[in-house]
Structure formats: C-alpha cells, structure tokens
C-alpha cells in the first residue's frame, strides 16, 4: 500500500511538471514519457537521448504460496505506475537490505527520438552465477551504486531498444524438493525469464519495438541462460537470435530423480536438502511445503553454498543444453557465442569446486590434461585457472556453436583477447568479466567498438556482418573460424585445437550414454 501511494505521488509530480517536460524534451518528440502496457499505465523518465521505463512488474510477486511456483499473471492497475526507478533486486548474498522477493520487474530503454519503423530489441540477461545480480545494474558487485546503473545509450543511438529484467536466484529460483509440486518444472528463475520474454512479445510494440527482431544475450550465468533458453521448449518462438558470452552449457547439471541418471551428475533433491540443513541448522521431522515457505528469503540465500545451476527436470529442461544442442534440439535461430583467453580468472575457492575435483573431472583423460596444461599440483594457480576457463566457458562456446548446422542456422564463434596496455602486466589473458565491456561503457577502444558493432548488426539483421568490418564466416563442417578480438578483428582457424579437442573428448565421454539415445 505504501509503495502504491509513493507511485501515485510520483505520478502527480510528473503531471504537474508536464509543461517543464515539454520544454525539456521538445526536440525529442516526448512531452511526457508515459505509455500504457497490458497491465496499466506507466510513467518513465528521460535521461540524455534515452527514455527509461524501470521497475515494471511483469509477473505477480512470487511470495507466500507463489514461492517455488511458475510466475503468475500480474494484476492490472489503473493509476499511472511510477517507472522511474529500478525495482528491488531479487534476494541474493549481496546487498540483502535492498532485496525483496517482490522482485519480478523489467526495464525498457528506448531512444528518445521516435522512429518511423519498429526498432529491433536486445533482451539482456544479467549474470552472477545464478546467485547475484540485477537487470538494472552493470555489475552484481556494485548494486545500488548509481555509477553502475545500466546505460543504454550505446544501443539506443544505433536504433536498438534495450530490455533487462530481474529473475529469481539461488534456492528461490532453482529448487527441487519432494514437498513441493514440481509438476510444472523447478527452474523458476528461467521460467521468470520466459515470462519476461512473453511480456515483451505482448508489449514491445507500445514502446516502438519490433518483436520479430528480438535477440537474447547474456554473459557468464546470463550466457548460460541464453544457451539454456535455446533448448527450453517453453521459449520457442520468443526470440529471433541469441548471443552467449562465456556461457557454460556443457557443464554438469543437477538432475531430479524423475529423469534418467547420468554419470557425475548430482541429485537436485540432495542439493536442496543440504541447503535446508544449512538454513535451519537443526535436524527436524520431514518438512512440508508450508514449512519451506515459512523460511525467510535470507535463510535460504545465506544457505547457498558455491555455484548454483539450472536443473534437468525433464519438463522445463529436458536435458543438459550441450546434449540437446548435440541432438539438434536447439531453437532454429542465428547464434553467436564466445569466450575470453583467460576466462578462468573467475575461478576461486568460493565457487565450491576444488582444484583436485576439477582435474579429476577430466578422467579418463586427466593425465593428458595435466601434461597439456602443465599442472603438477592441483592448486588455484594460473594453470588450473586456465583449465577451468577453457573447460567451463571456451569449450561450451565452441561445442554449441559447432552444433548449429544441425538446425541449418549460422553459428558465429569469437574469442576476446584484448587487454588495455595499462593492464597487460596484471593478466595472462583477457579475464572473464571483460565480456561485458562492449555493452554499457563507451571506453573509446576501437576493438571493443567493433565487437559491439558486430552484435548490433546481428540484432538488426540476424547477421553480424556489414560494410566496413572484416567478414565473419559462420562455423562450417570441418572448419572452425574464430573472430579474434585482439588489437583488431581478425579471423583465425582452429585456435587452441589440441587443448579443445582433448577437452571435447572429456565432455563427449561423459555424455555418450545420452547422445546415443
């Protein structure tokens, strides 16, 4: 009630200042940044040459009985809703005082100059290991720092609408337990993203967008979400192209007991039980659904240990993404994917995967892997970090892109290797987090601008190529061209072939039982 009263006050302020808004925005064709979506009227804010509509609810708050259920339709409203500030971010390990389970909001950034034609849409999915992050902020580490707010000007000035959103994280977003009804799937965070895509499908024309030209894109966990959406039946037809930056679609995923087991895959139910044991810190009788929903969000968030993953439940996610790509069951859209030369910079003890376990996971080829990477002792040293990045991110990009010919769609593969001269002494390669550099920061670096332009082209046309840029060929049978983003964009064939072929053998050894079906 207090929130609605606040929104009403803001709306009245906007109406009273309409004449001022007219004078400020006269050359931008927006007197008052107000629109009506299918749930009700909203009022946004002008920032530079963009108009922002922030914190728009796209689903009912997943609280109470709606916790651990698929997202539900948002009730409509009549009074203008204040869409000038981001909504609360979903419960997570950082900035818990600013989080709320009432977090399913979407943000739309449009150019202030109206276009004669509907504009293409970039739908950005934030990363953060499925544990942290928010759609309104560039970095999951600096949520609520105004300097880290997403700035859409780089996209808007090229005639692209940007959309971002929040989705449920950690145990609130991915959770399998016998006391809960999982008949509609247990990947609630991914179902949130699909609900956001459906909201865009229904409403983006109101913002001047073209729903037939919508590209999904994300980095790290966001890149993994892209790869996962590529194989989720519920996501079919909701996007026209996909960009996965440092996704990990070939990683081992937990599985529910309702699907066939796979060597090395943990039990989703046992992971949930372990989370509950840490959350409650005491043994008790078997928990009922009402007991689980009585736990606070912070109890569950703080009980998350290490990385969190989507779950193979046989409903929302029929199988691991890499396996479904290999079977030709991905959606038939143009696909771009890539990694960084030192993607393993993200590897640390907090991820919950020890160096010894990482190396052992490469059996029966662990001896060859140790020799090729120069790993004498399994520590958090640079050699093991390199293995982690190559196995988790680079192999995933290469493998999934190679499979796009199975659905007769182009797959474009890249590698980011650029390091600014001032930072070259600090890194052995381009680190994991730099995948986002082309997105929301204008650093004046030519190669970063080129990388962004290729993405803009894909968003607009389904093809990254345009006049003035080196030609980027798609991956073809027997030939793997990588667009290298170093000092200048340059195509190289079959980079790191010995390492990546070995890691692919490791991966295919694990998934052979499923691929053979």
N, C-alpha and C positions, 0 to 999 in steps of 0.2 A: 504494500500500500504506500509506504514511504517512497519507494522507487518510482511508482506511477505519479505521485504528487510532484516529485522532482522533475519528471519528464514534462508534466503539464506546465510547470513554471517556466522551464526552458522554452517550451513551445510558445508561450505567451510573449516571452522576451523576443523570440525570433519574429513574431508577428508585429510587435511594436517597433522593431528595428527594420522593417521591410523597406522603408524609403532609403535608409542608410545602405542596406544591402543592394538596393537597385543602383545607387551611385557607385558603390564599390565594384559591382560586377556587371556594369552596363556593357562593357566591351567583351564580356564573357558569356553573354546570352543567358545568364541565370539571374533573375531578380531575387528569388528566394529558393534555396536548394531544397525543395520539397517534392516528394513523389508519393505514390500510393502503390504498395505491393499487395499481394493477395491477402495478407493478414490485416492490413490497415495502412494509414498514412504515416510517413516518416519525414523527419527534417534533418538535413545534413549540414555540412559546414564547408566553406570554400577555403582552400589552402593553396596559395600560388595559382597555378593553372590547372589544379585538380579540384574536383568536388568529392568530398568524402562522406559516405554513409556508414557509420560504425556501430557495432554492437547490436545489429538487428537480430532478434530471435528467429531462428529457422526451425526450431522444434521445441516442444514443451520441456520445461526444466526436468531433468531425469532424477528427481528426488522422491523420497518416500517409496511408494510402491513401484515407481517407474525406474528406480535404480536397478541396473542389470536387466533392462528391457530395451528392445529396439526403440529408437527415437519416435516420439508420437507427434501428431499434428499440433502446431501451436494455436492456441485460441486467438481469435481475431480481436482487434481493438478499434475504437472509434476516434479517440483523440489523437492528434499528431504525436508520434513517439520520437523522443529526442535521440537522434542517431549521430551525435557529435562527439561521443567519447567511446572508446573500446569497452566492451562488456568485461565482466570479471573473467579471469582465466580459470581453466579447469584445475581442480585440486592436484597438486604436484609437490615435489620435495622442496622446491624453492618458493619463496615469497608466499607462504601459506596464509598470511594475514590478508592478502588481497585476492584469495581464491574463493570460489563458490561452486557447488555442484550445479547451480543455475548458471551454466556457462556456455550453452549451445547457441552461440551468436556468430554472425557472418559479417564481413566488412566488404564494401564495394567502393572502389576508387575509379572515378570516371574523368575523362578530360573535360575541362570547363567549357571549351568551345564545342558546341554541338556539331555533330557530323551529319551530312546528308544521307550517309549509308550506315547501316548497323555495323558496330565495331566488333572485332574478334576479342575473345576473352581468355585471359590467363588465370587459371584457378590454382593458387599456390597453397601447398600443404606443408605446414611447418614441421621441422624435425625436433630432435630432443630425446631420441631413444624410446619413444612412446611413454616417456616418464615426465618430461618437462616441455615447456614451450607454449606459445600462443600465436594466433594468427595476426595480431596487431603489432607484434614486436619482432624486430630483426633477429635478436639473439635471445635464446632461452635463459642465458646467464644474467641478462640485464632487464628483465621485465620491470615495467614501471619507470624506467629511465626514459624521459621524453626524447633524448638523443637517439634512442634505439627504436623509436616508432617506425613502422614500415612507411617508406616514402615511395609513392607510385609514379613520381614524375618521369622517370626514365622510360616507363611503359606508356603512360598517358600521352606524352609528347610524340610518341610514334603511333598514336591511334589505337592503343590496346587498353582495354578495361582490365583492371586487376581485381581479383576476388580472393580473400583469405578467410579462414574460419578457425574456430576452436573445435576440438573434438575430445571426447573423454580419454583419459590417460591411465596408465598403470592398471592396478587391480580394478578400478572403476570402469575401465574401458575394455579389458580383456580378462575374462574370469569364467572358469568352468567349475561348477560345484553341484553335487547331486541334489542339494536342497533347492536349487533354482531351476526354473523352467528354461532350458536351453533349446527348446524346440525350434526357435527362430534363429539360432546361432548364438555364439558367445563373443563375437568380435564387435562389441558395441561401439568402440571408437571408429572402426571402419564403417559401420552402419551409419554413424553420425556423418561421416564424410559423404557417403552416398546420399543421405538426406539433404546435405548442403548442395550437392550437385543437382538434385531434383528441384530444390528451391531455386537455384539459378535457372534451370530449364523453364520453370514457370514464370520467373520474374525478370530475367535479364533484359528482355525487350523493353521493359519500362525504363531501364537505365540507358537505353540506346545500344544494347548489346546484341550480338548475333549468336544464338545458342547453337547454331550448326557449325560454328568455328570456336570451339572451346577446348583448350589444351590444359591438361592437368600436369602439374610439375611440383617436385619437391626434392629436398636434399636430405641425405642420411635416412633417418626414420621416415621423413617425407618422401624420399626417393624409394624407400621400401614400400611405403603405402601406394605409390604410383604403380610399382610392379605388381602389388597385390590386387589393386583395383583392376589391373589389366586382365586378371583371371577370375574375378568375382562375378558370378552370373548376374547379381543384382545391379552391377554397374554397367552392363551392356547398353550401348546407345547413348550414354550420358556424356561422352567426350569424343572429340574428333582426332586428337593426337595426344602423345604422352612424352614427358621428359623426366627421366630418373637420374638424379645426380647422387652418386655414391649410395645407391640402394644396396640391399643385401638379400635379394630374392632367392639366392642359392644357399642361404643359411638354414641350419637345422631348426625346425619349429616344434613347439609342444603340440601334442595331439590329444584329443579327448578319447575316452575309452570306446566311443561309438564308431571310430574309424579304424581301419587296419593299422597295426603297429608297423613301425619302420625302425631299423637298427639305428641306435644313437639318439632317437627322439624321446624327449622327456614326456612324462604324463602331465597334461594340463591340470587334471584334478589334484595331483600331488603338489604341484606348484601352488595352487590355490590354498590347499591345506597348510602348506608351510607359511604362506602369507598370513593366514588366520592365526596360526600358532604364535607368530611374532606379534600380531596385532593385539591378541587377547592376553598373551603372556601367562596363560594358565591352561591346564587341561580341563575339559568340561565334557558334558554329555554331547551327543551329536547335535550340531547346530541346525536350526530350522531357518527358513527364508526370512522370517521376521527378526530372528537373532542377527542375521547377517546385515539386514537393512537398518538395524539399530546401532551398528557400529558407526563411529564418526568417520568422515572422509579422511581426516588427518591420521586416524588409527590405521586405515588401510594404506594410505600413501606412505607413511613412515615405515610400514612393514615391507614395502617393496625392497627387494634385495637384488642388486645388479640390474642387468638389462631386462626389458620387458618385450614381449613379442606377440604378434598375431598368433592365433590358434587354428590348427587344422581341425575343423569341427564337422566337416562333411556337409555343411549347409551353406554358410556364408563363404567358407573357404574349403573347397572340396579336397585340395591337396596343396603341398608346398608350391609357391609360384614357379620356381625353376623347373619342377617336374611338369607342371601344366604348360609352361612355355615349350618344353621338350616334346610334349604330346600334341602341340599345335592347338591348344585350347585357349590361347590368349585372344583378346578382342582384336579385330582387324582394323587397326589404325596405324599411321606412321609413328615411329618410336625412336627416341633419341636417348642414349644412356652413356655414362662415362664416369671416370674416377679421377683421382689425383695421384701423382707419383709417390706421395708419402701419406696416403690415406690412413695408414696405421698410426699416425700421430695421435689419434683418438684413443689408442689402447692404454688402459691403466687398470690398477687393481680394483677400483670401484665398479668396474663393469662385471665383476663376479666370474671372470673366466681366467684361470691361472695360466701362466706360460706353459707349464707342463701339460695341462689339459688341452691347450691349443695345439701344441705339437703332436700330442698323442692322437688328436682327432684326424690327423692326416694318414693314419695307418690304413692299409698295409704299406704305404709309401713314405713313412716317417723318416727312414734312413736317407732316402734320396732327397727329401725335403730339407733335412738338416744339412746335408752336404751342399745342396744348391744355394741355400741361404746363409751358409757359414755359421750355423747355430751350434755352438759347442755346449753351452749351458742354457737351459730354458729360463731366461730372466726377462725383465721388462726392458731389455736393451734394444738398440736400433734394429738388429737383425730380426728379432721376434716381432717387433712393431711392423717391420716391412712385410713379414709373412701375414700378420693379422690383416693389414690393409689390402694386400693382394688377394688373400683367400676370401675375405668378407665382402669387399667392395668391387675391386677391379675384375675379379673372376665373374661376379654377378653381372656386371655391365656387359662384359664380353659374351658370356654364355647366353643371356636373354636376348641380346641383340642378334646373335647368330641365328636364333630360332625364328626370327620374324619372316624368313622366307617360307615358313610352313603355313603362313596365312596370307602369303603374297602381298606383304606390306614391307616398305623400306625400313631398315634399321640403321641408324647413324650412330657411330661409336666415336668417342673422343677421350683424350687424356689431357688433363690440366697439369702443366709442368712449370708454369711461370712463377717466379719468385722475385719480388722487387729487389733491386740491388742492395738496398739498405738492410734487407733481412736475410740475405743469402748465407751469411755465416751461422744463422740460427737453425736452419732446416736442411735436411739431406734431400728434400724434395718438397713439392707443393703440399701443404698439410690439408687434413680432412676438411676443416671448417671453411677453407677458401672457396669451396664450391659455390658459396653464396655471393662471392664478390661481385659478379656481374649484375646482381639482381636489384639491389636497392641503394647502391652507393655509386656516385659519379666520381671516380678517382682519377679520371683523365689518363688512364693507362690504355694505350691503343689495343693491345691484345685482349684485354677484358671487354672493351667496347666491341671488338669483333665477335667475341664469344656471345655477347648479348644480342648482337645483330642477327647471328645465325638462329638464335632462339626466337627472336621477333619474327623472322621470316617463316619459321615453322608454324608459329601461332597464326600467322596471317594466311598462309597458303598450303600448309601441310608439307612444305619442302624447305629446308634451311638455306638453300642456295639462292643467290641473287647476283646481279651485276656488281662488280667491284670487290667481290670476295673470292678467294680460291675455291674451286669446285670441291664439294664434299660428296664423294660417292657413298652409296649405301653398302653395307656388308653384303658380299655375294658368296656363293658356294665356292669353297677353296681359296678365298681371298678375304683377308680381314684388314680393310683400310681404317686407320685411326686418324682422326683430325687432332693433331698435336697443337695445343695452345701453349706455346713457349714464347719466344720473343716475337714470333709471327705465326699465323696459322699455316700449318704445313701437313700434308698427308704423308704418313709413313705406314708401310705394310707390316703386319705381323710382329708388332713390337713385343718384347719380353716373351717370345714364343716358347722357349724352353721351360721357363717358370710356369707360365699359364697353362701350357699343355699338361704339365705334371699336376698342377692343382685341379685341372679339369678331370684328370683320371681319378684323383682322390674323390672328387664330387660324384662322378658317374659310378664309381664303385659303390658308394653309399645308396644311390637312388635306383640302381639296376632293377631291384625287385618291382618297383612301381612302374618304371618306364616300360618294362617288358609286358605289362598287362595290356 
